[in-house]
Amino acid sequence: MNNYNNNNNDAVIVEEERYEFIATVISYIGLILSLIGATIALYISYTSYKRSIQNAGSGNGYGAVTAAVIA
């Protein structure tokens, strides 16, 4: 009986470690996705900011600058 209990405990520990590993992998995937999303958002805002600065330079610019600030 004692031997069976030890084996069962080992199995439970292994299963818990596996779930912990799965959770770690999922959280790392989420971290990577959020970093990618932040990079894309920064890139989009940077390009629109550059475009609005160019528009302001060419003279038709106030609407674009305010739109960039609001966005």
N, CA, C and O atoms as CSV, one atom per row, in Angstrom:
chain,resi,resn,atom,element,x,y,z
A,1,MET,N,N,0.838,-1.208,0.000
A,1,MET,CA,C,0.000,0.000,0.000
A,1,MET,C,C,0.870,1.255,0.000
A,1,MET,O,O,0.616,2.193,-0.756
A,2,ASN,N,N,1.890,1.268,0.845
A,2,ASN,CA,C,2.773,2.415,0.909
A,2,ASN,C,C,3.445,2.657,-0.434
A,2,ASN,O,O,3.570,3.800,-0.875
A,3,ASN,N,N,3.872,1.596,-1.076
A,3,ASN,CA,C,4.549,1.721,-2.363
A,3,ASN,C,C,3.609,2.362,-3.390
A,3,ASN,O,O,4.021,3.237,-4.151
A,4,TYR,N,N,2.367,1.928,-3.408
A,4,TYR,CA,C,1.398,2.493,-4.355
A,4,TYR,C,C,1.230,3.994,-4.123
A,4,TYR,O,O,1.160,4.771,-5.075
A,5,ASN,N,N,1.166,4.394,-2.853
A,5,ASN,CA,C,1.020,5.819,-2.552
A,5,ASN,C,C,2.187,6.623,-3.096
A,5,ASN,O,O,1.985,7.689,-3.677
A,6,ASN,N,N,3.400,6.132,-2.918
A,6,ASN,CA,C,4.563,6.859,-3.418
A,6,ASN,C,C,4.477,7.025,-4.924
A,6,ASN,O,O,4.737,8.112,-5.442
A,7,ASN,N,N,4.121,5.975,-5.629
A,7,ASN,CA,C,4.028,6.077,-7.081
A,7,ASN,C,C,2.975,7.107,-7.474
A,7,ASN,O,O,3.184,7.899,-8.393
A,8,ASN,N,N,1.859,7.092,-6.781
A,8,ASN,CA,C,0.792,8.030,-7.095
A,8,ASN,C,C,1.266,9.465,-6.883
A,8,ASN,O,O,1.002,10.337,-7.711
A,9,ASN,N,N,1.966,9.712,-5.774
A,9,ASN,CA,C,2.477,11.059,-5.517
A,9,ASN,C,C,3.434,11.491,-6.616
A,9,ASN,O,O,3.371,12.629,-7.080
A,10,ASP,N,N,4.313,10.599,-7.034
A,10,ASP,CA,C,5.244,10.940,-8.108
A,10,ASP,C,C,4.465,11.336,-9.358
A,10,ASP,O,O,4.799,12.327,-10.007
A,11,ALA,N,N,3.439,10.579,-9.696
A,11,ALA,CA,C,2.666,10.876,-10.897
A,11,ALA,C,C,2.011,12.255,-10.775
A,11,ALA,O,O,1.991,13.025,-11.735
A,12,VAL,N,N,1.481,12.557,-9.597
A,12,VAL,CA,C,0.828,13.852,-9.403
A,12,VAL,C,C,1.846,14.974,-9.557
A,12,VAL,O,O,1.560,15.993,-10.185
A,13,ILE,N,N,3.044,14.788,-8.981
A,13,ILE,CA,C,4.080,15.823,-9.091
A,13,ILE,C,C,4.452,16.033,-10.556
A,13,ILE,O,O,4.575,17.172,-11.008
A,14,VAL,N,N,4.630,14.954,-11.292
A,14,VAL,CA,C,4.985,15.078,-12.704
A,14,VAL,C,C,3.890,15.830,-13.446
A,14,VAL,O,O,4.179,16.699,-14.268
A,15,GLU,N,N,2.633,15.500,-13.161
A,15,GLU,CA,C,1.535,16.164,-13.856
A,15,GLU,C,C,1.501,17.653,-13.515
A,15,GLU,O,O,1.283,18.486,-14.394
A,16,GLU,N,N,1.717,17.990,-12.240
A,16,GLU,CA,C,1.738,19.405,-11.863
A,16,GLU,C,C,2.851,20.140,-12.588
A,16,GLU,O,O,2.650,21.255,-13.069
A,17,GLU,N,N,4.024,19.525,-12.671
A,17,GLU,CA,C,5.132,20.170,-13.375
A,17,GLU,C,C,4.783,20.367,-14.843
A,17,GLU,O,O,5.139,21.385,-15.437
A,18,ARG,N,N,4.085,19.394,-15.432
A,18,ARG,CA,C,3.720,19.538,-16.837
A,18,ARG,C,C,2.756,20.712,-17.016
A,18,ARG,O,O,2.904,21.502,-17.948
A,19,TYR,N,N,1.771,20.826,-16.124
A,19,TYR,CA,C,0.838,21.955,-16.232
A,19,TYR,C,C,1.570,23.279,-16.024
A,19,TYR,O,O,1.276,24.270,-16.693
A,20,GLU,N,N,2.532,23.290,-15.085
A,20,GLU,CA,C,3.309,24.502,-14.853
A,20,GLU,C,C,4.089,24.872,-16.105
A,20,GLU,O,O,4.169,26.045,-16.471
A,21,PHE,N,N,4.661,23.876,-16.756
A,21,PHE,CA,C,5.422,24.124,-17.984
A,21,PHE,C,C,4.508,24.670,-19.078
A,21,PHE,O,O,4.874,25.603,-19.793
A,22,ILE,N,N,3.311,24.082,-19.204
A,22,ILE,CA,C,2.364,24.561,-20.219
A,22,ILE,C,C,1.984,26.010,-19.935
A,22,ILE,O,O,1.913,26.830,-20.850
A,23,ALA,N,N,1.738,26.322,-18.658
A,23,ALA,CA,C,1.376,27.697,-18.304
A,23,ALA,C,C,2.522,28.654,-18.611
A,23,ALA,O,O,2.301,29.770,-19.080
A,24,THR,N,N,3.757,28.205,-18.342
A,24,THR,CA,C,4.913,29.058,-18.645
A,24,THR,C,C,5.006,29.316,-20.135
A,24,THR,O,O,5.235,30.448,-20.560
A,25,VAL,N,N,4.827,28.263,-20.938
A,25,VAL,CA,C,4.895,28.425,-22.393
A,25,VAL,C,C,3.819,29.395,-22.867
A,25,VAL,O,O,4.085,30.267,-23.693
A,26,ILE,N,N,2.603,29.242,-22.343
A,26,ILE,CA,C,1.505,30.120,-22.766
A,26,ILE,C,C,1.801,31.566,-22.390
A,26,ILE,O,O,1.544,32.481,-23.172
A,27,SER,N,N,2.351,31.771,-21.174
A,27,SER,CA,C,2.638,33.153,-20.769
A,27,SER,C,C,3.751,33.741,-21.612
A,27,SER,O,O,3.719,34.928,-21.935
A,28,TYR,N,N,4.748,32.923,-21.981
A,28,TYR,CA,C,5.803,33.437,-22.858
A,28,TYR,C,C,5.242,33.787,-24.230
A,28,TYR,O,O,5.628,34.795,-24.821
A,29,ILE,N,N,4.325,32.951,-24.745
A,29,ILE,CA,C,3.705,33.261,-26.038
A,29,ILE,C,C,2.950,34.589,-25.946
A,29,ILE,O,O,3.033,35.420,-26.850
A,30,GLY,N,N,2.218,34.781,-24.853
A,30,GLY,CA,C,1.503,36.038,-24.676
A,30,GLY,C,C,2.440,37.223,-24.595
A,30,GLY,O,O,2.160,38.285,-25.151
A,31,LEU,N,N,3.574,37.039,-23.891
A,31,LEU,CA,C,4.554,38.125,-23.798
A,31,LEU,C,C,5.095,38.482,-25.169
A,31,LEU,O,O,5.199,39.659,-25.516
A,32,ILE,N,N,5.444,37.454,-25.956
A,32,ILE,CA,C,5.997,37.700,-27.293
A,32,ILE,C,C,4.959,38.401,-28.165
A,32,ILE,O,O,5.282,39.345,-28.887
A,33,LEU,N,N,3.708,37.936,-28.096
A,33,LEU,CA,C,2.661,38.559,-28.918
A,33,LEU,C,C,2.451,40.016,-28.524
A,33,LEU,O,O,2.268,40.878,-29.384
A,34,SER,N,N,2.478,40.289,-27.216
A,34,SER,CA,C,2.270,41.682,-26.805
A,34,SER,C,C,3.438,42.555,-27.229
A,34,SER,O,O,3.244,43.718,-27.581
A,35,LEU,N,N,4.662,42.004,-27.200
A,35,LEU,CA,C,5.812,42.777,-27.680
A,35,LEU,C,C,5.672,43.067,-29.167
A,35,LEU,O,O,5.951,44.178,-29.618
A,36,ILE,N,N,5.234,42.052,-29.937
A,36,ILE,CA,C,5.046,42.263,-31.377
A,36,ILE,C,C,3.974,43.329,-31.610
A,36,ILE,O,O,4.146,44.218,-32.443
A,37,GLY,N,N,2.869,43.233,-30.870
A,37,GLY,CA,C,1.802,44.211,-31.029
A,37,GLY,C,C,2.252,45.614,-30.666
A,37,GLY,O,O,1.894,46.578,-31.341
A,38,ALA,N,N,3.047,45.735,-29.589
A,38,ALA,CA,C,3.548,47.054,-29.202
A,38,ALA,C,C,4.475,47.609,-30.272
A,38,ALA,O,O,4.442,48.804,-30.566
A,39,THR,N,N,5.305,46.743,-30.857
A,39,THR,CA,C,6.207,47.197,-31.918
A,39,THR,C,C,5.411,47.694,-33.115
A,39,THR,O,O,5.722,48.743,-33.680
A,40,ILE,N,N,4.376,46.937,-33.506
A,40,ILE,CA,C,3.558,47.346,-34.649
A,40,ILE,C,C,2.873,48.681,-34.359
A,40,ILE,O,O,2.839,49.566,-35.214
A,41,ALA,N,N,2.322,48.822,-33.140
A,41,ALA,CA,C,1.634,50.069,-32.800
A,41,ALA,C,C,2.598,51.247,-32.802
A,41,ALA,O,O,2.258,52.330,-33.280
A,42,LEU,N,N,3.804,51.040,-32.267
A,42,LEU,CA,C,4.797,52.115,-32.288
A,42,LEU,C,C,5.149,52.491,-33.716
A,42,LEU,O,O,5.271,53.672,-34.043
A,43,TYR,N,N,5.315,51.476,-34.574
A,43,TYR,CA,C,5.684,51.750,-35.964
A,43,TYR,C,C,4.587,52.544,-36.666
A,43,TYR,O,O,4.868,53.504,-37.383
A,44,ILE,N,N,3.328,52.134,-36.453
A,44,ILE,CA,C,2.213,52.828,-37.107
A,44,ILE,C,C,2.141,54.274,-36.627
A,44,ILE,O,O,1.980,55.193,-37.429
A,45,SER,N,N,2.262,54.469,-35.315
A,45,SER,CA,C,2.161,55.843,-34.811
A,45,SER,C,C,3.342,56.676,-35.291
A,45,SER,O,O,3.192,57.868,-35.558
A,46,TYR,N,N,4.516,56.058,-35.402
A,46,TYR,CA,C,5.686,56.808,-35.876
A,46,TYR,C,C,5.515,57.229,-37.329
A,46,TYR,O,O,5.823,58.365,-37.688
A,47,THR,N,N,5.021,56.309,-38.175
A,47,THR,CA,C,4.844,56.670,-39.587
A,47,THR,C,C,3.770,57.746,-39.737
A,47,THR,O,O,3.932,58.670,-40.534
A,48,SER,N,N,2.680,57.637,-38.983
A,48,SER,CA,C,1.640,58.667,-39.110
A,48,SER,C,C,2.150,60.000,-38.574
A,48,SER,O,O,1.795,61.057,-39.097
A,49,TYR,N,N,2.977,59.956,-37.542
A,49,TYR,CA,C,3.571,61.197,-37.029
A,49,TYR,C,C,4.482,61.828,-38.076
A,49,TYR,O,O,4.442,63.040,-38.287
A,50,LYS,N,N,5.301,61.010,-38.732
A,50,LYS,CA,C,6.171,61.539,-39.780
A,50,LYS,C,C,5.339,62.142,-40.908
A,50,LYS,O,O,5.667,63.212,-41.422
A,51,ARG,N,N,4.263,61.455,-41.294
A,51,ARG,CA,C,3.423,61.962,-42.377
A,51,ARG,C,C,2.809,63.303,-41.978
A,51,ARG,O,O,2.746,64.229,-42.787
A,52,SER,N,N,2.359,63.402,-40.729
A,52,SER,CA,C,1.736,64.660,-40.315
A,52,SER,C,C,2.774,65.776,-40.274
A,52,SER,O,O,2.459,66.919,-40.607
A,53,ILE,N,N,3.996,65.468,-39.874
A,53,ILE,CA,C,5.053,66.487,-39.893
A,53,ILE,C,C,5.323,66.921,-41.334
A,53,ILE,O,O,5.501,68.109,-41.602
A,54,GLN,N,N,5.352,65.958,-42.260
A,54,GLN,CA,C,5.565,66.312,-43.667
A,54,GLN,C,C,4.430,67.202,-44.164
A,54,GLN,O,O,4.672,68.189,-44.858
A,55,ASN,N,N,3.191,66.854,-43.811
A,55,ASN,CA,C,2.057,67.674,-44.234
A,55,ASN,C,C,2.176,69.082,-43.667
A,55,ASN,O,O,1.904,70.066,-44.356
A,56,ALA,N,N,2.584,69.167,-42.404
A,56,ALA,CA,C,2.733,70.487,-41.800
A,56,ALA,C,C,3.822,71.266,-42.527
A,56,ALA,O,O,3.699,72.477,-42.711
A,57,GLY,N,N,4.886,70.585,-42.942
A,57,GLY,CA,C,5.955,71.254,-43.650
A,57,GLY,C,C,5.497,71.769,-44.998
A,57,GLY,O,O,5.940,72.828,-45.444
A,58,SER,N,N,4.610,71.028,-45.655
A,58,SER,CA,C,4.174,71.450,-46.985
A,58,SER,C,C,3.014,72.431,-46.909
A,58,SER,O,O,2.526,72.883,-47.945
A,59,GLY,N,N,2.558,72.772,-45.695
A,59,GLY,CA,C,1.670,73.907,-45.556
A,59,GLY,C,C,0.224,73.572,-45.263
A,59,GLY,O,O,-0.519,74.446,-44.818
A,60,ASN,N,N,-0.214,72.330,-45.497
A,60,ASN,CA,C,-1.627,72.007,-45.260
A,60,ASN,C,C,-1.771,71.232,-43.953
A,60,ASN,O,O,-2.554,70.285,-43.884
A,61,GLY,N,N,-1.029,71.618,-42.918
A,61,GLY,CA,C,-0.719,70.669,-41.869
A,61,GLY,C,C,-1.526,70.658,-40.603
A,61,GLY,O,O,-1.467,69.650,-39.898
A,62,TYR,N,N,-2.290,71.697,-40.231
A,62,TYR,CA,C,-2.793,71.702,-38.866
A,62,TYR,C,C,-3.751,70.553,-38.585
A,62,TYR,O,O,-3.718,69.971,-37.501
A,63,GLY,N,N,-4.597,70.222,-39.544
A,63,GLY,CA,C,-5.537,69.129,-39.319
A,63,GLY,C,C,-4.815,67.821,-39.075
A,63,GLY,O,O,-5.213,67.036,-38.215
A,64,ALA,N,N,-3.747,67.584,-39.834
A,64,ALA,CA,C,-3.031,66.327,-39.669
A,64,ALA,C,C,-2.356,66.258,-38.311
A,64,ALA,O,O,-2.363,65.209,-37.666
A,65,VAL,N,N,-1.769,67.373,-37.866
A,65,VAL,CA,C,-1.088,67.361,-36.566
A,65,VAL,C,C,-2.091,67.104,-35.454
A,65,VAL,O,O,-1.834,66.291,-34.566
A,66,THR,N,N,-3.249,67.796,-35.491
A,66,THR,CA,C,-4.234,67.580,-34.435
A,66,THR,C,C,-4.777,66.162,-34.497
A,66,THR,O,O,-5.038,65.557,-33.457
A,67,ALA,N,N,-4.955,65.616,-35.707
A,67,ALA,CA,C,-5.436,64.242,-35.819
A,67,ALA,C,C,-4.420,63.292,-35.208
A,67,ALA,O,O,-4.799,62.346,-34.517
A,68,ALA,N,N,-3.122,63.530,-35.454
A,68,ALA,CA,C,-2.097,62.662,-34.886
A,68,ALA,C,C,-2.092,62.765,-33.369
A,68,ALA,O,O,-1.928,61.758,-32.681
A,69,VAL,N,N,-2.270,63.976,-32.837
A,69,VAL,CA,C,-2.266,64.145,-31.382
A,69,VAL,C,C,-3.471,63.453,-30.774
A,69,VAL,O,O,-3.354,62.790,-29.743
A,70,ILE,N,N,-4.641,63.603,-31.412
A,70,ILE,CA,C,-5.850,62.971,-30.887
A,70,ILE,C,C,-5.714,61.455,-30.934
A,70,ILE,O,O,-6.056,60.768,-29.971
A,71,ALA,N,N,-5.217,60.936,-32.049
A,71,ALA,CA,C,-5.055,59.495,-32.177
A,71,ALA,C,C,-4.020,59.014,-31.187
A,71,ALA,O,O,-3.730,57.819,-31.129
